[in-house]
Amino acid sequence: MNEKHFLRWVAERDARYHPNSYCFVLESLRFTQYYFKKPKHVTGPELLVGIANLARDRFGDLAWTVFQEWGIHSSRDFGNIVFNLVELGEIRKTDDDRLEDFDDGFDIQKELEKVESLS
């Protein structure tokens, strides 16, 4: 899909999230597959770990600020983005994947703080 079409789709379908957040989730998916040595499917909780690690590497102490500017305020927002990407046909899900997988006790802000405090 070309970038112009993608940006139009994002603006029309779900403008809660900045287009960069969609690109970041796609990058995080590839990063997570490498991180967990899983060439195909990763779970929602695994993807959240990958997102936190890549965000720390990419944005450092500003990761949470970047996410907020992109409209992301919880791990559920990443689930919404993932399922939007599924609807768009950019990624696939299994029958077991659920939006609630992104809620199961994973606090993205606390995870970023924990990861950031290790650096």
BELZIQUI-V393253 format. One record per helix or strand. SS is the DSSP state (H for helix, E for strand). FROM is the first residue (numbers start at 0). LEN is the number of residues. If there is no record, write none. Layout:
# BELZIQUI-V393253
SS_FROM_LEN / SS_FROM_LEN
This chain:
# BELZIQUI-V393253
H_2_11 / H_18_17 / H_43_26 / H_74_14 / H_98_4 / H_107_10
